[in-house]
């Protein structure tokens, strides 16, 4: 008879298909929630989204029936992530996230680091992410899926802050782990992030090779990472001046924030300032005011687009917000954007208008408390 321990041994060895079969047999015989968790893990690495999510839901119910709130929280946390990954939607993911009360190991610290950088405390947030990734890659996080997530969060934040050297260093580290442990899905995500670094650096032929390879490997997959690769390839095509191809790729990911902003760039360059401003304004409306670093990624373009569309007062407010975020984060890329004066017809004021958010004192004090 197949045992839970032998199924787990197959999972630990990276024998995903063997583990899947073994966990399924144990689950059908015993209804052990750990067997369903193991089955979900094996299905995750095999890119079987329906089996993964369904098994996690069963594991959650069984943990609840047995009174194991920690096990239920673990299953709910995984469901939150996988609901996004396999295209079940943000609302479903948030619903599961609220059911999760806590998470072991270093993952909570990594999530805190992501949140801190998002509101502008880049230095404090990166310190927590560095510590989390160091722990995750040195063996403190046994589960390879959560180890990979912690690493990916750091790389994503590095890219968001334009810290391309740091992102490249961590990409190489994660790639080595992926190759060593046969973690193909994580490898694909890492290659997408690394390709975005190469696009920013101007290594376009290498980036194209990475992105087309990932898109081909993920053909037919439900994973949202394929959409991310499509968006990054679209950005590469835009920079290469292949605008028709870029627009076609961005249209495939019409609701992705990067696709929206890059399409707006294309419209603006083509003289359609009204369409560009409408798209950027809609995107900013979707981004919470306290997600400062995420909003900052589109603020400079928003300033240019609003000015081109004749919205001079709105352009000034957005310029003020960009300057405040730059002063709060002190990152080189944002400071450069805030100091650059686009063709606006007015200088960027140094004073911040409280009409933008009214949050300057509270956010500054919060960032100081978190440091």
C-alpha distance (Angstrom), angle and dihedral (degrees) to the residues before:
residue distance angle dihedral
X1 . . .
X2 3.79 . .
X3 3.79 112.2 .
X4 3.78 131.6 -152.5
X5 3.79 90.0 -117.8
X6 3.82 93.9 54.1
X7 3.80 90.5 47.7
X8 3.80 89.8 50.4
X9 3.81 90.0 48.8
X10 3.80 89.7 56.0
X11 3.81 90.1 49.0
X12 3.81 91.9 49.3
X13 3.80 89.2 50.7
X14 3.79 92.0 53.6
X15 3.81 93.3 -114.2
X16 3.77 92.2 140.7
X17 3.81 100.0 173.5
X18 3.81 93.1 45.8
X19 3.80 89.8 48.1
X20 3.80 91.7 48.5
X21 3.79 92.6 53.5
X22 3.79 92.7 45.0
X23 3.80 96.1 47.8
X24 3.81 91.3 46.7
X25 3.81 90.6 54.2
X26 3.81 92.0 49.5
X27 3.81 92.6 45.5
X28 3.80 93.0 51.2
X29 3.81 91.5 48.8
X30 3.81 102.2 40.7
X31 3.84 107.9 15.1
X32 3.81 85.8 -137.9
X33 3.84 108.1 169.5
X34 3.80 89.3 -141.0
X35 3.79 88.9 60.1
X36 3.80 90.1 54.3
X37 3.80 90.3 47.9
X38 3.80 89.4 51.9
X39 3.79 91.4 47.2
X40 3.81 89.4 51.9
X41 3.80 90.7 50.5
X42 3.79 93.1 51.1
X43 3.81 91.2 46.3
X44 3.81 89.9 49.3
X45 3.80 91.6 58.9
X46 3.81 90.8 44.3
X47 3.82 89.8 53.0
X48 3.81 92.6 -119.9
X49 3.79 99.1 146.6
X50 3.81 99.8 178.0
X51 3.81 93.4 49.9
X52 3.79 91.8 45.2
X53 3.80 96.7 51.2
X54 3.81 93.9 39.4
X55 3.80 92.0 51.5
X56 3.79 92.4 48.4
X57 3.80 90.4 51.5
X58 3.81 90.2 51.7
X59 3.80 90.7 47.6
X60 3.80 89.9 51.7
X61 3.82 92.3 51.3
X62 3.80 93.0 47.0
X63 3.82 92.4 49.2
X64 3.80 89.3 51.1
X65 3.81 91.8 48.5
X66 3.81 90.1 51.5
X67 3.81 93.1 47.3
X68 3.82 94.0 -115.7
X69 3.81 101.0 142.1
X70 3.80 93.2 172.8
X71 3.81 91.7 54.3
X72 3.80 89.9 46.7
X73 3.81 90.4 50.9
X74 3.79 90.3 50.4
X75 3.81 91.5 51.2
X76 3.81 92.6 45.4
X77 3.80 92.2 50.8
X78 3.79 91.0 51.6
X79 3.80 89.9 47.4
X80 3.80 90.9 54.1
X81 3.78 90.9 56.7
X82 3.79 96.6 40.7
X83 3.80 93.0 47.5
X84 3.80 87.4 62.7
X85 3.79 94.5 39.4
X86 3.79 95.2 53.0
X87 3.79 96.2 41.3
X88 3.82 103.1 -102.4
X89 3.78 91.5 133.7
X90 3.78 140.8 -106.8
X91 3.81 94.6 -87.4
X92 3.81 91.4 57.6
X93 3.79 91.1 46.7
X94 3.80 92.5 50.4
X95 3.78 90.2 48.7
X96 3.78 91.9 56.3
X97 3.79 91.9 42.3
X98 3.78 91.2 59.1
X99 3.81 89.2 54.0
X100 3.78 91.9 58.2
X101 3.79 113.1 87.6
X102 3.77 101.0 -176.7
X103 3.78 144.3 -11.4
X104 3.82 129.1 -143.6
X105 3.71 132.2 -124.0
X106 3.77 122.6 11.9
X107 3.77 100.3 -34.8
X108 3.80 94.5 96.9
X109 3.79 90.6 54.4
X110 3.81 90.5 50.8
X111 3.80 91.7 51.2
X112 3.79 89.7 49.1
X113 3.80 88.6 53.0
X114 3.82 91.1 52.0
X115 3.80 90.8 49.4
X116 3.80 92.9 48.1
X117 3.80 93.1 52.0
X118 3.80 90.6 47.2
X119 3.81 92.7 58.8
X120 3.81 91.8 45.8
X121 3.81 105.8 -91.5
X122 3.79 92.9 119.1
X123 3.80 98.2 157.6
X124 3.80 95.0 49.9
X125 3.79 93.7 41.7
X126 3.80 94.2 49.4
X127 3.81 90.3 51.0
X128 3.81 89.6 57.9
X129 3.79 92.4 44.9
X130 3.81 91.7 49.4
X131 3.80 90.8 52.2
X132 3.81 92.0 46.3
X133 3.80 94.6 50.0
X134 3.79 92.4 45.2
X135 3.81 88.8 54.4
X136 3.80 93.7 43.0
X137 3.79 95.5 51.0
X138 3.80 94.2 43.6
X139 3.80 93.8 59.4
X140 3.82 105.0 -90.9
X141 3.82 89.5 116.5
X142 3.80 106.4 56.5
X143 3.80 96.3 -178.9
X144 3.84 105.9 85.3
X145 3.81 92.1 -153.1
X146 3.80 93.8 58.8
X147 3.78 91.3 40.3
X148 3.78 87.6 56.2
X149 3.78 93.6 47.7
X150 3.80 92.5 53.3
X151 3.80 90.3 50.7
X152 3.80 93.0 46.2
X153 3.81 91.8 51.1
X154 3.79 90.1 55.7
X155 3.81 93.0 48.8
X156 3.80 91.9 47.6
X157 3.81 91.3 51.0
X158 3.82 90.2 47.9
X159 3.80 90.3 53.3
X160 3.80 91.2 46.9
X161 3.82 89.9 53.1
X162 3.84 91.5 44.4
X163 3.81 90.2 -118.5
X164 3.80 90.7 146.3
X165 3.80 97.1 162.5
X166 3.77 92.3 54.6
X167 3.80 91.7 44.7
X168 3.81 91.3 51.6
X169 3.81 91.5 50.5
X170 3.81 92.6 52.3
X171 3.82 92.2 43.7
X172 3.79 89.8 57.9
X173 3.81 91.0 48.8
X174 3.80 93.2 50.4
X175 3.80 91.9 45.3
X176 3.80 90.3 56.1
X177 3.82 90.3 52.3
X178 3.81 91.2 47.3
X179 3.80 92.2 52.1
X180 3.79 92.2 46.2
X181 3.82 94.8 49.8
X182 3.82 101.9 30.9
X183 3.80 94.6 -116.1
X184 3.80 98.7 161.8
X185 3.85 100.2 168.9
X186 3.79 91.6 49.8
X187 3.80 89.5 46.7
X188 3.81 90.2 55.9
X189 3.80 92.6 51.0
X190 3.79 90.6 47.9
X191 3.81 91.7 50.8
X192 3.82 90.4 53.4
X193 3.79 91.4 52.0
X194 3.80 91.4 45.2
X195 3.80 90.4 49.8
X196 3.80 90.4 54.8
X197 3.80 87.7 54.0
X198 3.81 89.8 51.1
X199 3.82 91.1 49.7
X200 3.81 89.7 53.3
X201 3.80 91.0 48.1
X202 3.80 93.6 48.8
X203 3.81 95.3 -112.3
X204 3.77 90.2 134.4
X205 3.80 102.0 158.5
X206 3.82 90.9 53.1
X207 3.80 91.2 46.4
X208 3.80 91.9 50.4
X209 3.79 91.4 50.9
X210 3.80 91.6 51.3
X211 3.80 96.1 45.7
X212 3.80 98.1 45.3
X213 3.79 88.9 47.5
X214 3.80 92.6 52.5
X215 3.81 93.0 46.1
X216 3.79 89.9 51.5
X217 3.83 92.6 47.8
X218 3.80 91.6 49.0
X219 3.80 95.4 45.8
X220 3.79 107.5 140.1
X221 3.80 92.6 9.1
X222 3.80 121.6 135.4
X223 3.79 91.9 -143.0
X224 3.78 117.7 120.7
X225 3.81 88.2 -141.0
X226 3.82 88.0 80.2
X227 3.80 88.5 59.6
X228 3.79 89.2 51.2
X229 3.81 89.9 53.5
X230 3.82 90.5 50.4
X231 3.81 90.3 52.3
X232 3.79 92.8 49.2
X233 3.80 91.4 48.8
X234 3.79 88.1 50.7
X235 3.79 90.1 53.8
X236 3.80 90.0 50.3
X237 3.80 90.7 51.2
X238 3.81 90.2 49.1
X239 3.79 91.6 53.6
X240 3.79 89.9 47.2
X241 3.81 89.2 55.5
X242 3.81 92.9 -114.9
X243 3.78 91.0 131.5
X244 3.81 100.0 164.2
X245 3.81 90.4 55.4
X246 3.79 91.3 44.1
X247 3.79 92.5 51.4
X248 3.80 91.2 49.3
X249 3.80 91.7 51.9
X250 3.80 93.7 46.5
X251 3.80 89.9 49.6
X252 3.82 88.7 59.0
X253 3.82 87.1 60.6
X254 3.78 97.4 36.5
X255 3.82 96.1 156.6
X256 3.82 96.9 45.4
X257 3.85 110.3 110.8
X258 3.80 93.6 -133.1
X259 3.81 91.4 48.9
X260 3.81 90.3 51.3
X261 3.80 94.3 49.7
X262 3.81 94.4 44.5
X263 3.79 92.5 48.8
X264 3.79 87.1 51.8
X265 3.81 88.9 53.9
X266 3.78 90.0 53.5
X267 3.81 91.8 49.2
X268 3.78 91.7 47.2
X269 3.80 92.4 49.8
X270 3.79 88.5 50.3
X271 3.80 92.2 54.0
X272 3.81 97.4 -104.4
X273 3.79 96.3 125.2
X274 3.81 93.9 158.4
X275 3.81 93.6 59.8
X276 3.80 91.5 42.9
X277 3.80 93.1 52.3
X278 3.81 93.4 44.8
X279 3.81 91.0 53.2
X280 3.81 94.8 45.9
X281 3.79 93.6 45.0
X282 3.81 89.9 51.7
X283 3.80 90.6 49.5
X284 3.81 93.3 50.3
X285 3.81 90.0 48.8
X286 3.81 87.9 59.0
X287 3.81 94.0 50.3
X288 3.83 115.2 80.5
X289 3.79 116.1 -120.7
X290 3.81 91.2 -122.2
X291 3.82 91.5 57.0
X292 3.76 87.1 84.4
X293 3.79 101.7 161.9
X294 3.81 92.9 45.2
X295 3.82 90.9 50.7
X296 3.79 91.3 45.5
X297 3.79 89.6 63.6
X298 3.81 89.6 70.6
X299 3.80 102.2 26.8
X300 3.81 97.5 92.1
X301 3.80 90.7 51.5
X302 3.81 88.9 45.6
X303 3.81 90.3 54.8
X304 3.80 91.9 51.9
X305 3.81 94.5 43.0
X306 3.81 95.2 47.6
X307 3.80 91.5 48.3
X308 3.81 91.1 48.7
X309 3.80 89.3 50.3
X310 3.81 90.4 53.2
X311 3.83 95.5 -106.8
X312 3.81 94.8 131.7
X313 3.80 98.2 160.4
X314 3.80 92.1 47.8
X315 3.79 89.7 49.1
X316 3.79 90.6 54.9
X317 3.81 92.3 50.3
X318 3.78 90.9 51.0
X319 3.80 90.8 47.6
X320 3.82 88.9 52.6
X321 3.80 90.6 51.1
X322 3.79 91.4 49.8
X323 3.80 91.2 50.7
X324 3.81 92.4 49.5
X325 3.80 92.4 50.1
X326 3.80 90.7 48.6
X327 3.80 91.4 50.9
X328 3.80 90.7 47.0
X329 3.82 97.1 48.8
X330 3.83 98.9 32.1
X331 3.81 90.4 -154.5
X332 3.80 115.8 155.1
X333 3.81 95.9 -126.8
X334 3.80 94.8 52.2
X335 3.79 93.4 42.5
X336 3.80 88.5 53.7
X337 3.81 91.9 49.1
X338 3.80 92.4 48.2
X339 3.81 92.9 49.0
X340 3.80 94.5 46.4
X341 3.77 112.3 93.2
X342 3.78 112.3 -145.9
X343 3.78 120.0 -159.6
X344 3.76 94.8 -77.5
X345 3.77 104.7 135.4
X346 3.81 92.1 -120.2
X347 3.81 138.3 59.9
X348 3.80 119.7 -103.1
X349 3.79 106.0 -104.7
X350 3.78 117.7 -126.9
X351 3.78 93.2 -144.3
X352 3.77 117.7 82.0
X353 3.78 117.5 -126.7
X354 3.80 111.1 -131.9
X355 3.79 87.7 -147.3
X356 3.81 88.1 79.0
X357 3.80 97.4 66.0
X358 3.78 111.5 -35.9
X359 3.80 86.9 -136.7
X360 3.79 105.1 106.8
X361 3.84 98.9 109.5
X362 3.81 95.9 41.5
X363 3.80 95.5 46.7
X364 3.78 92.7 46.2
X365 3.78 92.4 50.6
X366 3.81 91.2 45.8
X367 3.77 92.2 52.3
X368 3.80 90.2 50.2
X369 3.79 90.9 51.6
X370 3.80 91.9 50.9
X371 3.80 94.8 48.6
